[in-house]
């Protein structure tokens, strides 16, 4: 089961490096793929993890951005990467969903090694300050009175912010025009530039809400967030919609368990790094730790749960 921040802080950590027949691991730089554009919340968090892990591992961890296809290009890249521990990727929730919606080059359970889960996103629905509504209910009323005219942006077709908003719209009985972007940096440019009045996204909204540039209409968790206690959840507003999204680090299938342990321990140690915790706090992302075994089991459960969600929404791939 995932540990809370307090439980995690109480846990002891050990970071023995692994020496095997081919020599000490790691002995050269490691590439960590961020499947989102540079400049967004995901990029900032992944870079913080990489920088901290590099100190634990004693080699550079180089972050490479591969945005597009709903954050799945990192998992796709693992299909041709050597399972030697030198090419890793962030694993967003979308990798368990999109294979049910379209043909993908990987099976998220069979074709990946799930090393460690570290954190997760807080999703929310935000609007520009000059939008013709100030609350979620007012937005729903406006959208019902103007069928199909509510335009909102999200971080890619099939991503959690996209499907969560569509599920909410279905429950609330209004139609929208959705605009997909490659990631959080692009969507923030769009909404702050006045190109869209509403966005469904992760915690990239937080600094802009704090600065008074966006209005947070609702969050999509089970309970209100500590950072924005005045913002209701979509569910408590009357339309049951819950969307939570843990994420971690993975690699190609077939990795040496001893190498996996070295990587697991190094990335787990990042959760005690003050700079990493500061970055998570900035984007209102909680510590959600799962070890390799629990994270692997979570992946299998989530893959099946996402299948059920996609079938319920009638978005299952054809053929």
C-alpha positions as CSV (number, residue, x, y, z in Angstrom):
1,X,0.0,0.0,0.0
2,X,1.2,3.6,-0.6
3,X,2.9,5.3,2.4
4,X,2.0,8.7,3.6
5,X,4.7,11.4,3.8
6,X,5.0,10.8,7.6
7,X,5.2,7.1,7.3
8,X,7.8,7.4,4.6
9,X,9.9,9.8,6.6
10,X,10.0,7.3,9.4
11,X,11.3,4.6,7.0
12,X,15.0,3.9,7.0
13,X,16.9,4.0,3.7
14,X,20.0,2.2,2.5
15,X,21.7,2.8,-0.8
16,X,24.2,0.0,-1.6
17,X,25.5,0.1,-5.1
18,X,25.3,-3.1,-7.1
19,X,28.4,-4.8,-8.5
20,X,27.8,-7.6,-11.0
21,X,29.7,-9.6,-13.6
22,X,29.7,-6.7,-16.1
23,X,31.0,-4.2,-13.4
24,X,29.6,-1.7,-11.1
25,X,26.2,-0.2,-11.8
26,X,25.8,2.6,-12.6
27,X,29.1,3.4,-14.4
28,X,27.8,5.9,-16.9
29,X,25.1,8.6,-17.3
30,X,21.4,7.5,-17.1
31,X,18.8,8.9,-19.4
32,X,15.4,9.7,-17.8
33,X,12.7,10.5,-20.3
34,X,10.0,13.1,-19.4
35,X,7.2,12.4,-21.8
36,X,6.0,16.0,-21.5
37,X,7.3,19.4,-22.9
38,X,9.9,21.4,-21.0
39,X,8.8,24.1,-18.7
40,X,5.7,22.5,-17.2
41,X,5.0,21.0,-13.8
42,X,5.8,17.4,-14.9
43,X,9.1,18.6,-16.3
44,X,10.1,20.4,-13.2
45,X,9.2,17.5,-10.9
46,X,11.0,14.9,-13.1
47,X,14.1,17.1,-13.3
48,X,14.1,17.5,-9.5
49,X,13.9,13.7,-9.1
50,X,16.7,13.2,-11.7
51,X,19.0,15.7,-10.1
52,X,18.6,14.2,-6.6
53,X,18.9,10.6,-7.9
54,X,22.1,11.5,-9.7
55,X,23.7,12.4,-6.3
56,X,22.6,9.1,-4.8
57,X,23.8,7.1,-7.8
58,X,27.1,8.9,-8.4
59,X,26.4,9.5,-12.1
60,X,24.5,12.1,-14.0
61,X,20.8,11.5,-14.6
62,X,20.0,13.3,-17.9
63,X,16.4,14.3,-18.5
64,X,15.2,14.1,-22.1
65,X,11.8,15.5,-23.1
66,X,9.6,13.4,-25.5
67,X,6.2,15.1,-25.5
68,X,3.2,13.9,-27.4
69,X,0.6,11.1,-27.7
70,X,-0.8,11.7,-24.2
71,X,2.5,11.2,-22.4
72,X,3.1,7.7,-23.8
73,X,6.3,8.3,-25.8
74,X,8.5,7.4,-22.8
75,X,6.8,4.0,-22.5
76,X,7.1,3.6,-26.3
77,X,10.8,4.3,-26.1
78,X,11.3,1.5,-23.6
79,X,10.4,-1.0,-26.2
80,X,13.6,-0.5,-28.0
81,X,15.8,0.5,-25.1
82,X,18.3,-2.0,-23.6
83,X,17.1,-3.3,-20.2
84,X,20.4,-2.3,-18.5
85,X,19.1,0.4,-16.3
86,X,20.5,3.3,-18.3
87,X,17.3,4.4,-20.0
88,X,14.3,5.1,-17.8
89,X,11.0,7.0,-18.1
90,X,8.3,8.7,-16.1
91,X,5.2,6.6,-16.1
92,X,2.0,8.7,-16.2
93,X,-1.5,7.2,-15.7
94,X,-2.3,7.6,-19.4
95,X,-0.1,4.6,-20.3
96,X,-2.7,2.3,-18.7
97,X,-5.5,3.9,-20.5
98,X,-4.5,4.7,-24.1
99,X,-3.9,1.1,-25.1
100,X,-7.6,0.6,-24.6
101,X,-8.4,3.5,-26.9
102,X,-5.9,3.1,-29.7
103,X,-3.2,0.8,-31.0
104,X,-0.1,1.3,-29.0
105,X,3.4,-0.2,-29.3
106,X,3.4,-1.6,-25.8
107,X,1.5,-3.4,-23.1
108,X,1.9,-1.4,-19.9
109,X,2.0,-4.4,-17.7
110,X,4.0,-6.9,-19.7
111,X,6.4,-4.6,-21.5
112,X,7.7,-2.4,-18.7
113,X,9.5,-2.7,-15.4
114,X,7.8,-0.7,-12.7
115,X,10.6,0.5,-10.5
116,X,9.1,2.9,-7.9
117,X,6.1,5.2,-7.5
118,X,7.0,8.6,-6.1
119,X,4.2,11.2,-6.3
120,X,1.0,12.1,-8.1
121,X,-0.9,14.9,-9.7
122,X,-3.7,17.0,-8.2
123,X,-6.2,17.7,-11.0
124,X,-8.4,20.7,-11.2
125,X,-10.7,22.8,-13.4
126,X,-9.6,26.4,-13.7
127,X,-10.9,29.4,-15.6
128,X,-9.7,32.8,-16.7
129,X,-10.6,35.7,-14.4
130,X,-12.7,37.3,-17.1
131,X,-14.7,34.1,-17.9
132,X,-18.5,34.6,-17.7
133,X,-18.7,32.4,-14.6
134,X,-17.0,32.3,-11.2
135,X,-18.0,28.9,-9.8
136,X,-18.4,25.4,-11.2
137,X,-22.1,25.6,-11.0
138,X,-22.2,28.8,-12.9
139,X,-19.9,27.2,-15.5
140,X,-22.3,24.3,-15.9
141,X,-25.3,26.6,-16.1
142,X,-23.5,28.7,-18.8
143,X,-22.5,25.6,-20.7
144,X,-26.1,24.2,-20.7
145,X,-27.4,27.6,-21.9
146,X,-24.8,27.7,-24.7
147,X,-24.6,24.1,-26.0
148,X,-21.3,23.2,-27.5
149,X,-19.8,26.7,-26.9
150,X,-17.7,26.0,-23.8
151,X,-14.1,25.5,-25.0
152,X,-11.7,24.0,-22.6
153,X,-8.1,22.9,-23.0
154,X,-6.4,19.7,-21.7
155,X,-3.0,18.0,-21.8
156,X,-3.8,15.6,-24.6
157,X,-6.5,13.3,-25.9
158,X,-6.9,10.3,-23.6
159,X,-5.0,11.9,-20.7
160,X,-6.6,12.0,-17.2
161,X,-7.5,15.7,-17.4
162,X,-9.3,15.1,-20.7
163,X,-11.3,12.1,-19.7
164,X,-12.1,13.4,-16.2
165,X,-13.6,16.6,-17.7
166,X,-15.5,14.6,-20.3
167,X,-16.9,12.3,-17.5
168,X,-17.9,15.3,-15.5
169,X,-19.6,17.0,-18.5
170,X,-21.5,13.8,-19.2
171,X,-22.7,13.6,-15.6
172,X,-23.6,17.3,-15.6
173,X,-25.3,17.2,-19.0
174,X,-23.5,19.7,-21.1
175,X,-21.5,19.6,-24.3
176,X,-18.0,21.1,-24.9
177,X,-15.4,21.8,-27.5
178,X,-12.1,20.4,-26.3
179,X,-8.7,21.5,-27.3
180,X,-5.7,19.1,-26.8
181,X,-2.2,20.4,-26.0
182,X,1.0,18.5,-25.7
183,X,1.5,19.3,-22.0
184,X,1.2,21.7,-19.1
185,X,3.5,24.4,-20.5
186,X,1.5,24.7,-23.7
187,X,-1.9,24.7,-22.0
188,X,-0.8,27.4,-19.5
189,X,0.4,29.6,-22.5
190,X,-3.0,29.1,-24.1
191,X,-5.2,30.0,-21.1
192,X,-3.1,32.9,-19.9
193,X,-3.0,34.2,-23.5
194,X,-6.8,34.2,-23.6
195,X,-7.1,31.5,-26.3
196,X,-9.2,29.2,-24.1
197,X,-11.4,30.2,-21.1
198,X,-11.2,27.0,-19.2
199,X,-8.6,24.3,-18.6
200,X,-8.6,20.8,-17.1
201,X,-5.1,20.0,-15.9
202,X,-2.7,19.0,-13.2
203,X,-1.0,21.3,-10.7
204,X,0.5,23.7,-13.2
205,X,-2.6,25.8,-12.4
206,X,-1.5,26.3,-8.8
207,X,1.1,29.1,-9.1
208,X,-1.3,31.0,-11.4
209,X,-4.2,30.6,-9.0
210,X,-2.0,31.8,-6.2
211,X,-0.9,34.8,-8.3
212,X,-4.6,35.7,-9.0
213,X,-4.3,35.1,-12.8
214,X,-6.6,32.0,-12.8
215,X,-9.7,31.0,-10.8
216,X,-9.8,27.4,-9.5
217,X,-13.4,26.3,-9.9
218,X,-13.0,22.7,-8.5
219,X,-10.5,19.9,-7.9
220,X,-11.0,16.3,-8.9
221,X,-9.8,14.4,-5.9
222,X,-11.9,12.6,-3.3
223,X,-11.4,15.4,-0.8
224,X,-10.5,19.1,-1.0
225,X,-6.8,20.0,-1.2
226,X,-4.9,21.5,1.8
227,X,-3.5,24.1,-0.6
228,X,-6.9,25.3,-1.8
229,X,-9.4,24.5,0.9
230,X,-12.0,26.8,-0.4
231,X,-12.2,25.1,-3.8
232,X,-14.8,22.4,-3.8
233,X,-14.4,19.0,-5.4
234,X,-16.4,18.2,-8.5
235,X,-18.1,15.3,-6.5
236,X,-19.2,17.5,-3.6
237,X,-20.6,20.0,-6.2
238,X,-23.0,17.3,-7.3
239,X,-21.4,15.5,-10.1
240,X,-19.5,12.4,-8.9
241,X,-16.1,12.5,-10.7
242,X,-12.9,11.4,-8.9
243,X,-9.6,11.4,-10.7
244,X,-6.3,10.7,-8.9
245,X,-3.0,10.0,-10.7
246,X,0.1,8.5,-9.0
247,X,3.2,8.3,-11.1
248,X,6.7,6.9,-10.8
249,X,9.8,5.7,-12.7
250,X,10.0,2.7,-15.0
251,X,12.2,1.0,-17.5
252,X,12.2,-1.7,-20.2
253,X,11.0,-5.2,-19.4
254,X,13.6,-7.8,-18.4
255,X,15.7,-5.6,-16.1
256,X,18.1,-7.3,-13.7
257,X,16.4,-7.3,-10.2
258,X,19.6,-6.1,-8.6
259,X,19.8,-3.1,-10.9
260,X,16.1,-2.4,-10.3
261,X,16.9,-2.3,-6.5
262,X,19.7,0.2,-6.9
263,X,17.5,2.5,-9.0
264,X,14.5,2.0,-6.6
265,X,16.6,2.9,-3.6
266,X,18.2,5.9,-5.3
267,X,14.8,7.4,-6.4
268,X,13.2,6.5,-3.1
269,X,15.9,8.5,-1.3
270,X,14.9,11.6,-3.4
271,X,11.8,11.8,-1.2
272,X,14.0,12.8,1.7
273,X,15.6,15.6,-0.4
274,X,14.5,19.0,0.8
275,X,14.8,20.4,-2.8
276,X,12.6,17.7,-4.2
277,X,10.0,18.1,-1.4
278,X,10.1,21.9,-2.1
279,X,9.4,21.2,-5.8
280,X,6.5,18.8,-4.9
281,X,5.1,21.4,-2.5
282,X,5.3,24.1,-5.2
283,X,3.1,22.1,-7.5
284,X,0.9,20.6,-4.7
285,X,1.9,17.1,-5.4
286,X,1.9,14.6,-2.5
287,X,4.4,11.9,-1.8
288,X,2.9,8.7,-3.0
289,X,5.5,6.0,-2.5
290,X,5.1,2.4,-3.7
291,X,8.0,-0.1,-3.9
292,X,8.7,-2.2,-6.9
293,X,6.4,-5.1,-6.0
294,X,3.5,-2.8,-4.9
295,X,3.9,-0.6,-8.0
296,X,3.9,-3.6,-10.3
297,X,0.7,-4.8,-8.7
298,X,-0.8,-1.3,-8.9
299,X,-0.1,-1.2,-12.7
300,X,-2.0,-4.4,-13.3
301,X,-5.0,-3.2,-11.3
302,X,-5.0,0.2,-12.9
303,X,-4.8,-1.3,-16.4
304,X,-8.0,-3.2,-15.8
305,X,-9.7,-0.4,-14.1
306,X,-9.0,2.0,-17.0
307,X,-10.4,-0.6,-19.4
308,X,-13.7,-0.4,-17.5
309,X,-13.7,3.4,-17.6
310,X,-13.0,3.5,-21.3
311,X,-15.8,1.0,-22.0
312,X,-18.2,3.0,-19.8
313,X,-17.5,6.1,-21.8
314,X,-17.8,4.3,-25.1
315,X,-14.2,5.1,-26.2
316,X,-12.9,1.6,-26.7
317,X,-10.7,1.3,-29.8
318,X,-12.4,-0.4,-32.8
319,X,-10.9,-3.4,-34.5
